[in-house]
Amino acid sequence: MFRVRLDNENLILGYVSGRIRRSFIRILLGDRVKIEVSRYASSSGRIISRLRNKD
């Protein structure tokens, strides 16, 4: 589980999706991720992909 800061400065708890686990994709501190927020609890969500850096 990861603590994810959104663009609007909110913090939510994100867990890694199964597709990322199967592909052995590592998520490190400072990585930008795409997250799917739960409709039932807006304070949690699922990390569905890791985005490329802007550099």
PyMOL commands that place a pseudoatom at each C-alpha (Angstrom):
pseudoatom trace, name=CA, resn=MET, resi=1, chain=A, elem=C, hetatm=0, pos=[0.000, 0.000, 0.000]
pseudoatom trace, name=CA, resn=PHE, resi=2, chain=A, elem=C, hetatm=0, pos=[1.135, 3.500, -0.822]
pseudoatom trace, name=CA, resn=ARG, resi=3, chain=A, elem=C, hetatm=0, pos=[0.155, 6.942, 0.345]
pseudoatom trace, name=CA, resn=VAL, resi=4, chain=A, elem=C, hetatm=0, pos=[-0.564, 8.905, -2.841]
pseudoatom trace, name=CA, resn=ARG, resi=5, chain=A, elem=C, hetatm=0, pos=[-0.692, 12.697, -3.120]
pseudoatom trace, name=CA, resn=LEU, resi=6, chain=A, elem=C, hetatm=0, pos=[-3.120, 13.851, -5.807]
pseudoatom trace, name=CA, resn=ASP, resi=7, chain=A, elem=C, hetatm=0, pos=[-2.711, 16.945, -7.974]
pseudoatom trace, name=CA, resn=ASN, resi=8, chain=A, elem=C, hetatm=0, pos=[-5.202, 18.785, -5.762]
pseudoatom trace, name=CA, resn=GLU, resi=9, chain=A, elem=C, hetatm=0, pos=[-2.960, 18.050, -2.699]
pseudoatom trace, name=CA, resn=ASN, resi=10, chain=A, elem=C, hetatm=0, pos=[-5.304, 15.428, -1.155]
pseudoatom trace, name=CA, resn=LEU, resi=11, chain=A, elem=C, hetatm=0, pos=[-3.757, 12.262, 0.306]
pseudoatom trace, name=CA, resn=ILE, resi=12, chain=A, elem=C, hetatm=0, pos=[-5.334, 8.865, -0.370]
pseudoatom trace, name=CA, resn=LEU, resi=13, chain=A, elem=C, hetatm=0, pos=[-4.287, 5.290, 0.295]
pseudoatom trace, name=CA, resn=GLY, resi=14, chain=A, elem=C, hetatm=0, pos=[-3.512, 3.388, -2.909]
pseudoatom trace, name=CA, resn=TYR, resi=15, chain=A, elem=C, hetatm=0, pos=[-2.857, -0.302, -3.427]
pseudoatom trace, name=CA, resn=VAL, resi=16, chain=A, elem=C, hetatm=0, pos=[-1.228, -1.919, -6.442]
pseudoatom trace, name=CA, resn=SER, resi=17, chain=A, elem=C, hetatm=0, pos=[-3.430, -3.583, -9.056]
pseudoatom trace, name=CA, resn=GLY, resi=18, chain=A, elem=C, hetatm=0, pos=[-2.904, -7.200, -10.068]
pseudoatom trace, name=CA, resn=ARG, resi=19, chain=A, elem=C, hetatm=0, pos=[-1.653, -6.327, -13.562]
pseudoatom trace, name=CA, resn=ILE, resi=20, chain=A, elem=C, hetatm=0, pos=[1.217, -4.286, -12.111]
pseudoatom trace, name=CA, resn=ARG, resi=21, chain=A, elem=C, hetatm=0, pos=[2.086, -7.120, -9.713]
pseudoatom trace, name=CA, resn=ARG, resi=22, chain=A, elem=C, hetatm=0, pos=[2.118, -9.698, -12.521]
pseudoatom trace, name=CA, resn=SER, resi=23, chain=A, elem=C, hetatm=0, pos=[4.397, -7.499, -14.645]
pseudoatom trace, name=CA, resn=PHE, resi=24, chain=A, elem=C, hetatm=0, pos=[6.824, -6.921, -11.697]
pseudoatom trace, name=CA, resn=ILE, resi=25, chain=A, elem=C, hetatm=0, pos=[6.608, -3.135, -12.153]
pseudoatom trace, name=CA, resn=ARG, resi=26, chain=A, elem=C, hetatm=0, pos=[8.340, -1.367, -9.273]
pseudoatom trace, name=CA, resn=ILE, resi=27, chain=A, elem=C, hetatm=0, pos=[6.851, 1.803, -7.834]
pseudoatom trace, name=CA, resn=LEU, resi=28, chain=A, elem=C, hetatm=0, pos=[9.273, 4.041, -5.986]
pseudoatom trace, name=CA, resn=LEU, resi=29, chain=A, elem=C, hetatm=0, pos=[8.997, 7.213, -3.959]
pseudoatom trace, name=CA, resn=GLY, resi=30, chain=A, elem=C, hetatm=0, pos=[8.398, 10.184, -6.264]
pseudoatom trace, name=CA, resn=ASP, resi=31, chain=A, elem=C, hetatm=0, pos=[6.945, 8.202, -9.182]
pseudoatom trace, name=CA, resn=ARG, resi=32, chain=A, elem=C, hetatm=0, pos=[3.848, 9.569, -10.896]
pseudoatom trace, name=CA, resn=VAL, resi=33, chain=A, elem=C, hetatm=0, pos=[1.032, 7.032, -11.072]
pseudoatom trace, name=CA, resn=LYS, resi=34, chain=A, elem=C, hetatm=0, pos=[-2.465, 6.801, -12.488]
pseudoatom trace, name=CA, resn=ILE, resi=35, chain=A, elem=C, hetatm=0, pos=[-4.943, 5.904, -9.787]
pseudoatom trace, name=CA, resn=GLU, resi=36, chain=A, elem=C, hetatm=0, pos=[-8.558, 4.761, -9.880]
pseudoatom trace, name=CA, resn=VAL, resi=37, chain=A, elem=C, hetatm=0, pos=[-10.414, 6.192, -6.865]
pseudoatom trace, name=CA, resn=SER, resi=38, chain=A, elem=C, hetatm=0, pos=[-12.987, 3.999, -5.183]
pseudoatom trace, name=CA, resn=ARG, resi=39, chain=A, elem=C, hetatm=0, pos=[-16.567, 5.190, -5.546]
pseudoatom trace, name=CA, resn=TYR, resi=40, chain=A, elem=C, hetatm=0, pos=[-17.432, 3.927, -2.060]
pseudoatom trace, name=CA, resn=ALA, resi=41, chain=A, elem=C, hetatm=0, pos=[-14.507, 5.410, -0.108]
pseudoatom trace, name=CA, resn=SER, resi=42, chain=A, elem=C, hetatm=0, pos=[-12.880, 8.459, -1.647]
pseudoatom trace, name=CA, resn=SER, resi=43, chain=A, elem=C, hetatm=0, pos=[-9.872, 8.062, 0.655]
pseudoatom trace, name=CA, resn=SER, resi=44, chain=A, elem=C, hetatm=0, pos=[-8.674, 4.883, -1.081]
pseudoatom trace, name=CA, resn=GLY, resi=45, chain=A, elem=C, hetatm=0, pos=[-7.942, 3.754, -4.618]
pseudoatom trace, name=CA, resn=ARG, resi=46, chain=A, elem=C, hetatm=0, pos=[-6.104, 1.352, -6.911]
pseudoatom trace, name=CA, resn=ILE, resi=47, chain=A, elem=C, hetatm=0, pos=[-2.861, 2.197, -8.709]
pseudoatom trace, name=CA, resn=ILE, resi=48, chain=A, elem=C, hetatm=0, pos=[-3.405, 1.079, -12.304]
pseudoatom trace, name=CA, resn=SER, resi=49, chain=A, elem=C, hetatm=0, pos=[-0.265, 2.341, -14.059]
pseudoatom trace, name=CA, resn=ARG, resi=50, chain=A, elem=C, hetatm=0, pos=[3.065, 4.049, -13.536]
pseudoatom trace, name=CA, resn=LEU, resi=51, chain=A, elem=C, hetatm=0, pos=[3.567, 7.151, -15.666]
pseudoatom trace, name=CA, resn=ARG, resi=52, chain=A, elem=C, hetatm=0, pos=[6.768, 8.289, -17.328]
pseudoatom trace, name=CA, resn=ASN, resi=53, chain=A, elem=C, hetatm=0, pos=[8.721, 11.161, -15.820]
pseudoatom trace, name=CA, resn=LYS, resi=54, chain=A, elem=C, hetatm=0, pos=[8.534, 14.553, -17.496]
pseudoatom trace, name=CA, resn=ASP, resi=55, chain=A, elem=C, hetatm=0, pos=[12.355, 14.742, -17.759]
for i in range(1, 55): cmd.bond("trace and resi %d" % i, "trace and resi %d" % (i + 1))
show_as sticks, trace
zoom trace
